[in-house]
Amino acid sequence: MKRTDSPHLDATFAALADPTRRAILARLAQGEATVMELAQPFAMSQPAISKHLKVLERAGLITRSREGTRRPCRLVAQTLAEASGWLDKCRETWEANFARLDNLLAEMQTDPSRPQRRKPRR
């Protein structure tokens, strides 16, 4: 499989490794939210949530802006699409390998002239 040159891919998967950050992204998939709104369902401080948001922002998964006194966070779908595309390519490769293995096993079962491996004696 080819290596990708996406600058965000490593940071994206590192950010997605944490369940709190995944939950934050799930919430932002419903629409923008402030830091306080994002912190509400978690039993952690606002500074702890801010650290998670910084990781997500560095990974390119969210953006933060300033609208008066509000600092809304928004999901960046393009970065998730890049990660999803990479995973799709992996899945296609694995499915092709499994299909070849299935064909080989089927051929081995139906072709009597194909030599069979013997079980080792003990």
Backbone bond lengths (Angstrom), bond angles and torsions (degrees), N, CA, C in turn:
res aa  C-N    CA-C-N  psi(-1)  N-CA   C-N-CA  omega(-1)  CA-C   N-CA-C  phi
1 M - - - 1.433 - - 1.526 108.15 -
2 K 1.312 115.10 138.94 1.459 119.72 -179.14 1.519 110.89 -73.10
3 R 1.311 114.87 148.29 1.464 120.23 174.34 1.521 107.63 -82.54
4 T 1.314 116.42 140.46 1.455 120.53 179.72 1.522 110.27 -91.51
5 D 1.320 115.95 153.98 1.454 120.42 -179.98 1.519 112.04 -104.18
6 S 1.313 118.36 16.48 1.454 121.11 179.95 1.522 110.11 -66.09
7 P 1.329 117.32 124.83 1.467 118.65 -179.55 1.521 112.99 -70.40
8 H 1.314 117.02 -18.60 1.462 119.81 -176.43 1.529 114.16 -95.59
9 L 1.314 117.74 -12.43 1.462 119.48 -169.98 1.528 113.13 -61.10
10 D 1.308 119.02 -48.07 1.466 120.95 179.31 1.528 110.90 -62.46
11 A 1.328 115.80 -45.90 1.464 120.09 179.59 1.527 111.05 -65.28
12 T 1.323 116.88 -35.68 1.464 120.67 179.20 1.524 110.64 -62.20
13 F 1.334 116.64 -51.02 1.460 119.35 -178.69 1.522 112.02 -67.64
14 A 1.324 117.83 -33.70 1.467 120.26 175.88 1.525 109.90 -64.66
15 A 1.318 117.05 -42.33 1.468 120.85 179.01 1.531 110.78 -66.43
16 L 1.319 117.46 -39.24 1.462 121.41 -178.59 1.523 112.86 -72.48
17 A 1.318 117.46 -12.49 1.467 120.97 -178.82 1.523 112.50 -69.52
18 D 1.325 117.47 -18.23 1.464 120.67 -176.95 1.531 110.67 -97.66
19 P 1.340 118.06 128.55 1.474 120.27 -177.53 1.531 113.57 -64.42
20 T 1.320 117.89 -31.97 1.469 119.97 177.94 1.520 110.18 -65.14
21 R 1.328 116.34 -42.97 1.470 119.31 179.95 1.523 111.11 -67.70
22 R 1.344 117.40 -36.30 1.462 119.09 176.05 1.517 110.70 -64.08
23 A 1.333 117.01 -39.25 1.463 120.78 178.17 1.530 110.94 -65.47
24 I 1.319 116.93 -38.37 1.461 120.59 177.02 1.530 109.96 -63.04
25 L 1.320 116.72 -43.80 1.467 120.02 178.54 1.525 111.17 -63.90
26 A 1.331 116.72 -39.05 1.474 120.01 177.88 1.523 109.90 -61.83
27 R 1.319 116.71 -40.33 1.471 119.86 178.35 1.527 110.37 -66.26
28 L 1.340 117.24 -42.49 1.462 120.27 -179.17 1.524 112.42 -69.88
29 A 1.327 117.34 -20.36 1.466 120.12 174.84 1.528 110.90 -64.71
30 Q 1.324 116.72 -21.70 1.472 121.45 178.06 1.522 111.56 -84.50
31 G 1.329 117.59 -15.13 1.456 121.80 -179.54 1.508 110.75 144.18
32 E 1.328 116.45 169.52 1.458 120.57 -177.53 1.519 111.38 -63.06
33 A 1.331 114.98 157.06 1.465 121.37 -179.89 1.519 108.93 -154.07
34 T 1.322 115.82 153.51 1.464 121.10 175.96 1.532 109.11 -83.50
35 V 1.316 115.37 168.53 1.466 120.58 178.26 1.524 109.85 -59.73
36 M 1.316 117.19 -43.40 1.471 120.58 -179.85 1.528 111.16 -63.61
37 E 1.319 117.31 -39.55 1.470 120.56 177.63 1.526 110.64 -65.72
38 L 1.325 116.81 -37.71 1.461 120.36 179.06 1.523 111.82 -71.24
39 A 1.332 117.10 -32.99 1.464 121.52 -178.32 1.519 112.50 -74.95
40 Q 1.319 117.42 -24.38 1.465 122.21 -171.72 1.534 115.01 -51.47
41 P 1.329 120.95 -47.72 1.473 118.74 -176.22 1.530 115.01 -77.42
42 F 1.333 117.38 -4.55 1.459 120.40 -175.10 1.524 111.41 -105.39
43 A 1.321 115.47 146.08 1.461 121.07 176.68 1.526 108.60 -90.03
44 M 1.330 115.55 60.85 1.460 120.59 178.01 1.520 108.78 -147.04
45 S 1.297 114.89 163.31 1.461 120.63 -176.20 1.529 111.09 -74.24
46 Q 1.327 114.12 162.89 1.465 119.97 176.39 1.532 110.81 -62.76
47 P 1.350 119.94 -39.56 1.475 118.63 175.92 1.536 112.97 -61.66
48 A 1.328 117.48 -35.09 1.470 120.06 177.81 1.526 110.24 -65.66
49 I 1.334 116.90 -42.94 1.463 120.81 177.06 1.527 109.42 -62.59
50 S 1.333 116.95 -40.62 1.466 120.89 179.19 1.528 111.51 -60.30
51 K 1.331 117.07 -36.61 1.468 119.95 177.24 1.524 110.42 -64.44
52 H 1.334 116.45 -42.14 1.468 119.87 176.87 1.526 110.24 -62.10
53 L 1.324 116.84 -40.67 1.460 120.63 -179.93 1.523 111.49 -65.15
54 K 1.325 117.03 -35.47 1.466 120.23 177.64 1.527 110.55 -64.63
55 V 1.327 116.62 -40.43 1.469 120.23 177.53 1.521 109.67 -62.42
56 L 1.325 116.73 -45.85 1.467 120.99 179.82 1.530 110.84 -63.84
57 E 1.307 116.61 -38.23 1.468 120.53 179.97 1.530 111.03 -68.88
58 R 1.338 117.49 -43.49 1.473 120.73 177.87 1.533 110.86 -62.50
59 A 1.320 116.65 -32.99 1.466 120.84 178.74 1.525 111.86 -76.84
60 G 1.312 116.88 -8.50 1.459 120.29 -179.67 1.512 113.49 80.56
61 L 1.335 116.96 16.13 1.463 120.85 -178.47 1.524 113.30 -86.82
62 I 1.330 116.68 -23.21 1.461 120.29 178.00 1.525 109.09 -137.78
63 T 1.314 114.88 161.94 1.460 121.72 169.47 1.520 107.48 -125.92
64 R 1.330 115.17 151.89 1.462 120.81 175.13 1.519 107.93 -124.56
65 S 1.312 115.08 140.43 1.462 119.62 178.82 1.521 109.05 -132.09
66 R 1.314 115.13 175.18 1.458 120.17 179.13 1.515 107.71 -120.83
67 E 1.305 115.18 124.57 1.466 121.84 176.42 1.520 107.04 -127.60
68 G 1.308 116.84 88.57 1.463 120.77 -174.13 1.514 109.15 68.12
69 T 1.327 116.57 -121.21 1.462 120.28 178.43 1.528 111.70 -91.50
70 R 1.309 117.74 -8.70 1.477 122.04 178.92 1.519 110.40 -84.01
71 R 1.326 115.48 146.09 1.466 121.93 174.01 1.520 108.33 -127.09
72 P 1.334 117.03 75.13 1.464 118.95 -176.79 1.533 112.97 -70.14
73 C 1.324 114.68 147.25 1.461 122.56 175.75 1.521 107.47 -107.57
74 R 1.324 115.13 143.94 1.463 120.79 179.42 1.520 109.51 -133.33
75 L 1.302 115.89 146.56 1.456 123.21 177.10 1.529 109.61 -74.33
76 V 1.329 117.44 141.18 1.473 122.61 173.67 1.525 106.43 -107.12
77 A 1.313 116.01 102.27 1.462 121.19 -174.07 1.527 112.39 -68.21
78 Q 1.313 118.52 -31.07 1.463 121.48 -176.40 1.527 111.96 -59.32
79 T 1.312 117.17 -40.46 1.464 120.17 -179.28 1.521 110.72 -65.63
80 L 1.332 116.84 -41.25 1.464 119.71 176.51 1.527 110.62 -66.39
81 A 1.319 117.24 -34.73 1.464 120.87 178.49 1.528 110.89 -64.33
82 E 1.338 117.22 -37.76 1.466 120.53 176.75 1.530 110.69 -62.15
83 A 1.326 116.57 -45.33 1.472 120.41 179.38 1.525 110.44 -64.63
84 S 1.308 116.06 -41.42 1.466 120.54 178.77 1.530 110.98 -63.53
85 G 1.327 116.90 -40.55 1.458 120.89 177.71 1.519 111.89 -62.49
86 W 1.332 116.27 -40.92 1.459 120.02 178.05 1.533 110.33 -63.24
87 L 1.332 116.15 -44.17 1.466 120.18 178.54 1.525 111.52 -63.98
88 D 1.328 117.04 -37.27 1.470 120.38 177.63 1.518 111.29 -61.75
89 K 1.343 116.97 -40.98 1.470 120.28 177.96 1.528 110.68 -64.09
90 C 1.329 117.07 -40.04 1.470 120.45 176.62 1.528 110.30 -62.16
91 R 1.319 115.76 -46.31 1.462 120.37 -179.77 1.523 111.08 -59.37
92 E 1.330 117.54 -43.25 1.462 121.31 179.17 1.524 111.18 -61.01
93 T 1.317 116.80 -41.76 1.464 121.12 178.47 1.524 110.37 -63.59
94 W 1.328 117.00 -46.97 1.467 120.46 -179.53 1.522 110.72 -63.55
95 E 1.325 117.62 -42.27 1.467 120.22 179.79 1.519 111.26 -63.61
96 A 1.341 117.64 -39.04 1.467 120.69 177.46 1.527 110.56 -64.49
97 N 1.327 117.23 -41.11 1.469 120.49 177.99 1.525 111.41 -64.03
98 F 1.321 116.86 -42.74 1.467 120.01 178.57 1.524 111.08 -66.29
99 A 1.317 118.26 -36.28 1.464 121.07 177.87 1.525 110.44 -64.33
100 R 1.344 116.89 -42.14 1.469 119.54 177.27 1.523 110.83 -63.26
101 L 1.330 116.81 -40.54 1.461 120.53 178.73 1.529 110.09 -64.73
102 D 1.325 117.62 -43.54 1.470 121.18 177.31 1.524 110.99 -58.29
103 N 1.336 116.44 -43.58 1.467 120.19 179.83 1.528 111.26 -64.66
104 L 1.308 116.75 -41.26 1.464 120.70 178.83 1.521 110.64 -63.75
105 L 1.323 117.20 -44.87 1.468 120.11 179.58 1.521 111.65 -64.09
106 A 1.318 116.94 -40.31 1.462 120.41 178.17 1.529 110.40 -64.55
107 E 1.318 116.61 -41.07 1.459 121.18 178.69 1.525 110.78 -64.41
108 M 1.309 117.07 -40.32 1.462 120.92 179.66 1.526 111.53 -65.11
109 Q 1.320 117.17 -33.67 1.462 120.37 -179.32 1.523 112.36 -77.43
110 T 1.331 118.15 -28.95 1.470 119.93 -174.66 1.518 113.56 -99.91
111 D 1.323 119.34 -15.52 1.461 122.22 -177.11 1.525 109.79 -99.49
112 P 1.356 117.27 101.38 1.468 119.35 -177.32 1.531 113.25 -69.32
113 S 1.320 118.51 -19.33 1.466 119.58 -179.18 1.528 111.83 -81.32
114 R 1.312 117.07 -11.44 1.465 120.59 -179.96 1.538 108.47 -74.08
115 P 1.325 117.55 129.50 1.468 119.04 -179.80 1.533 111.21 -63.70
116 Q 1.308 114.45 137.38 1.460 120.46 178.97 1.526 109.24 -98.11
117 R 1.305 116.11 142.98 1.471 119.95 175.94 1.524 108.43 -76.48
118 R 1.306 115.21 138.11 1.452 120.06 177.16 1.508 109.22 -89.21
119 K 1.321 114.39 149.27 1.456 119.26 174.96 1.522 108.08 -75.24
120 P 1.323 117.18 139.47 1.472 119.25 179.01 1.519 110.88 -67.73
121 R 1.315 114.52 143.35 1.471 119.95 176.97 1.511 109.49 -80.02
122 R 1.316 114.55 149.89 1.465 119.33 177.88 1.482 111.18 -118.08
